[in-house]
Amino acid sequence: MDSNRRILILSNHHSYTYNFRKEVIQKLLDEGYEIYITLPYGEKVKRLEAMGCSYIESPLDRRGMNPVSDLRLMKSYYGLMKKIRPKLVLSYTIKPNIYGGIICRILKIPIIANVTGLGTAVGNEGVLQKIVVALYKSAFKKATCIFFQNESNRDFFIKKGISLNRYKVIPGSGININDFSYRDYPNDSGIVRFLYIGRIMKDKGIEELIEAAKRIKKDHENVHFDALGFCEDGYKEKVDFLQKNKLITFHGVIDNVRDYIEKCNAVIHPTYHEGMSNVLLEAAATGRPVLASEIPGCREIFDEGVSGFGFEAKNIDSLTQAILKFMKLSNQERMKMGIAGRRKIEKEFDRTIIVEEYLKEISRVTEGR
C-alpha cells in the first residue's frame, strides 16, 4: 500500500482506544488508510484487529514515571517508526504524546497529538510538573497539530511556554449519539438513585462522595448510591466497610455501563481534573442529569440548573448541597433536566464533529490540502 496512506496510532489502553476512537479509526480505514496501533495488550485489541488494524504490543507502563521503563518505551517507538515508516502518527494521552512526539521530531515524522487532560503530574505544582513540562516542550516543538479537549488545558500549555505551531480545541472525544441513545427516565419509585462511574481513587473524588453519602444517608432513607469502576488497592477495606453498612453499593468493573445509567436518576462526578469527561457525556446523552465538579472538562457539558448541578471540587459541603438540591426536585423536573442534557449533547458533542476535525488535519498532511 502507498506509504502516504500509512498511519500509526500511539495509545495507552485498549478499551479507551476502542470505545472512544473507533469512529475515527473506522473512517480512516474506509478512506483507504492503513492503520497500525501500538498499546499494551487487552481484550479489545481483537476488536481493533477485526476492524482491519494491525496491532503491535507496546511496553507502556501507564502508572508513574520510571526512567528505565520510559526509555524502553521510547526505544520501542523508535524501532517501530523506523520499520513501519508511517506518513503520520496520531497520539493520545501523556506518555504517547511525549515520547511519541520526541521520536517523531527526531525522525521528522508528522504527529497529531491529543491532550486528553493534564493529570496529577502536570496539574500540581512541583518538581514532577517541571520535568513533564520540559518533556512536552521537546515533544511538541515540531508537532503538526495539537488537539486540546478544553480551553483550560490549552491555556496551561501556552502559559508554560510550550510551543504550539498549530492547535485546535475540540469537544473531548465526543460521543456516538446512536450508541448512547436517549433512554426513558425512571418512574418515581420513592428512591433517588445516584450513580458514580470511575476508578475508586482519591483524584476521582471518591473520598468526598463517601463523606457526602454518609451525611445524606444519616437523615434520608430514600436515597441509594451505586459505584462502578476499578478499585485501587488502598480502598479495598474501605469499600468492604461501605458495602457492609449499605452506604454505597460497589459493582466493580462493568462492561456495559448503559444499563446502570438508564436505571439511575442522576450521575455524580466529583473528579479533581478532566480533559473532557466521557462519563458525563455518556450520562447526558442517555438523558440523565449530572452533578459534577465545576472544573474544566466538566462544566462545559452541562448547563447549571438546566441539565445538572455543579459543585466545588474537593468540597464535601458543596457536593452534599448539590445532592440535596437535586433530591428536592420532582421526578418531572429531573426528567426535564435529562432531556435538556440530551439536546445539548446532540448539538455540541456528537462524535462526528471530532471525526471531521481529524480528517481535515490528516488530509493536510497526507494529501497536502
N, C-alpha and C positions, 0 to 999 in steps of 0.2 A: 504493500500500500504506500501511497505518496507520504513521505515523511512530514510534509506540511499539514497532514491531517492527523498527526500523532500527538496525543495529549496524555500527560502523566498527572495523576491526582495524588497528592500527599495528604493523608488524614491520620487521625489518631484512634478512631474507633469504628468498628464495623457497623454497629447498629445506628449510630448517629449519621454515618455516611449514607447508609441505605435509606433510612427514614426521612432525612432532611435534604438529601442531594439527588435522590433517584430521578426526579423530573428533569433536572439539568443534564444528568448523565444520559438519560434516555433520549432527550432531544439531540444531544451531540452525536449519539450513535445513529439516530435517524438521519442526521445531516451528513453521515458518512465519515465521521471521525473515528479513529482507532483509539480506544481508551485503555490505559494502563492505570491500575490503582495499587498503591502500596500503603499498608497499615497492618497493625497486629491482627493475627487470625482470630476470627469469631464466627458464630453460626450464620450471620447474614452475608458472609463472604460468598457463600454458594449462590445466594440470590443475585449478587452483583455479577458473578460469573455467568449465571443463567441469562442475564440481560445482554451479555456479549462482551463484558470487560475481561481484560487479562489481569490476573492478580499476582502480586509479588509480596511475600510476607516482609514486614518491617520490624526491626528490633527496637521499636519505640517504647520507652517507659514513660507512661503518662504522668507519673507522680514524682514531684521534686526535680531538682536539677543536679544530676550526678555527672561530673565531667567525663568519667570513663564511658558510661552508657550513652551520653550525648555525643561523644566523639565517635562511638561505634555507629550511631545513627547517621552522622554526617558522612562517614565513610560509605555507609550503605547507599545514601542518596547520591553520592558522587559516582560510585560504581554503576548504579542503576541508570543514571542520566547519560553516562558515557556509553553504556550498552544500548539503551533504547533510542537515544538521540531524539527526544521529543521536540516538536516545534514550540510547544508551550507547556508550562507547568501551572496547575491550579493547586493552591494550598489552603488548608483550613486549620485553625487553632494554633496555639502559640509555638510549639516545637516545630511542626512542619513549616510554619511561616518563617521562623527564624533560621533554622538550619537549612531548609529548602531554599530560602531566599539567598543565603550566603553562597551555597553551591551554585545556584543559578547565576549569581553575579560572577563567580569565578569562571564558569563555563559559557558565559554570555548567552544564557537561555532566557527568554521572556517568562515572567511569572506574574500571575494574578493571585494576590493573597486576600484572604477573607479574615478580618479580625473579628472573631466571634464573641469577644469580651476581653476585659483586662485580666481578670483572675486575681487571686490574692497576692501573688508575687509582684505584680505590676501595680495593683491598686493601692497597696500600702507603702508608705514612705519607708526607706531603709536601704541597706546595702544591696539586698537582692533586687530591689527595684532599679537601682543604678546599673547593676550588671545586665538586667534584662533590657533596659532602655538602650544601653550601649550595643547590645547584640541586635536589637531592632534597627538601630541606625546603620549598622553594617549590612543587615539583610535587605532593607528597603531602599538602599541608596540608588539602585538601578531598577527597582521594581516597575513593571509595566503599568500596573493599576492596583490600587488597594481598595477593597470593599470594606466599609465600616457598617456595623449594624445599628449604631446610634450616633448622634452628633457629639455626645459627651466623650466617647472614645476617640473620635476624630480630633476633638479639641485637645485632648490629653496628648496625643501624638504631636500635634503642632506646637503645643506649649513646651514639650520636651525637646524640640528641635529635631525630630525625626523627619528625614527628607520624604516628602510625598510628591513625586513627579506628577502623578495623576491619581485621583481618588473619587469615590462615589459613596454616598450614604444610601443604603438600601434597607428595606423593612425586614431586617433579620434574614431568616431562611424562608420567610413567608410560610404559607400553609396550603396544602391541597384541599380546597374547599369542597371537593367531591368526596374525598376520603373521610374528611371530618365534616359531615353534613349536619344540618340542624336536627336536633332531637327534641321531641316534645318535653316540656318542662314537667317535673314530677307533680302529681296531685298533692294537696295538702294533707299530710299524714299526721300532723301534730308534732313531728320531729324535724328539726332543721339539721340537715346533713352537710358537713363541711369536708372537703377533700384536699389533702396535701399530696403533691406529686413531686418527688425529688429525692436525692440521696439524704440519708439520715446523718447529717453533719452540721457543724456549727455555722459555716458560711451560708448555708441554705436557710438559716433562721429557725432551725428546729427547736433550739433552746427557748426562744421567745414563744413559739407556738405551744410548747409543752406547758410553760407557765401560764399562758393565757387560757389554755384548756382547763387547767386546774382551777383557776379563778371562776371561770364561767360555769363549770360543772358543779361547783360548790353551791351556786344559787339557782341553777337552771337544770331541770331534768329533761327538758325537751330538746336536747342538742346531742349530736353524735359527731365524732371526729374520726375520719379514716386517713391512713397514710400509705402511700405506695412508694417503693424505692429501695435501693440497696442500703443496708445498714452498715455503717463504718464500725470497725472493731470497738472503738471506745464507747459505743452506745448500746451494745447488746444487752447489758444488765439493766440499763435504764428502760429500754424497750420492753423487756420482760416484766419489769415492775409496772409500767404503764398499762400493759395488756392485762395483768393480773387485777389491777384496780379499775379497769374499764374506763380509763381516761381517754386513750386513743387506741384505735384498732389498727394494727400494722399488718399489711398484707404482703410485704416483701416486694420482689421484682415481679411485675405483671407484664405479659407480652402485649395484651390489648387493653390499654387504659380507657378506651372509649366507653366500655360498659360501665366503668366506675364513674366516669364523668357524667354519663347520662343519668345515673341514679342520685347524684348529689344535688344540693340546692345552690352551692357556690364552691369555687375553688380558692383556696388560700395559698398565697405565695410570698412568704416573709423573707426572701433571699436578700443578701447583702449587696450583691452585684450581678449584673447580667449583660450579655451582648444585646440580644432581643429574646425575651422569654418564650420558648416554644411551648412551655406548659400553659401559659396564659393564652397564647394563640389558639391552642387546641381547645381549651375550655370555652373561650369566647366563640369560636367557630361552631361549637356544639350547642351554643345558646345558653351558656351558664354564666351568671355574674361572677366577677372576680374581685377578690380582696387582695391587694398587692402592695408591696413596698413602693414608696414614692421615690424611685430611683430611675436613672436612665436604663432603658431596656425593658422597663415595666410600665412606666407611666404613659408611654406612647400608645399602649394597646387598649386602654380603657378611658372613658370619659367620666370624670368624678361625678358621682350621684346619678349618672345616666346608665352606665353599663357596669359600674363597680364602685368600690370604695378604696381609697388609698390610705396608707398609714406610714408613720416614720419607721424606717428600718432600724432594727436593734432596740426598739422601744416597746416593751411589754404593754404598758398602759395604752399606747396608741393603737396597737394591734387589738387589744381587748375591746376598746371602744368601737373600733370598726366592726368587729364581730357582733357586738350588742346592737349597733345601729342597724345591721343587716337583719338581725333576728326580729327587730320591731316592725319590719316591713310585712305587708300582707303577701300571700302567695302570688296574687295577681301582680303586685308591684315587682316582685322578684322576677316573675316571668317576663314582664316588660323590659327589665334590665337585660335579661338574657337575649331577647330579640334585638335590642339596640346594639348589644355587643356583636352579634352575628352580622348585622348590617355593616358595622364598622370594619370587620374583618374582610367581608366581601369587597368593600370599596378600597381598602388601603393595604391589605396584606395577602392578597391572592398570590400564590407561588408563581403563577405565570409572569408576574412582574419581575421576579428575580431571574427566571429563565431568560426572559428577553434581555435583561441587562447583561447577563453573562454572554449571550450570543453576540451582542453588539461589541463587547470588548474582545471576545475571541476572534471575531471576524476582522477586527482591526489588525490583529497580529497575523492570522493565517492567510488572510486574503487582501491585506493592505487597504481595508476600507476606511 
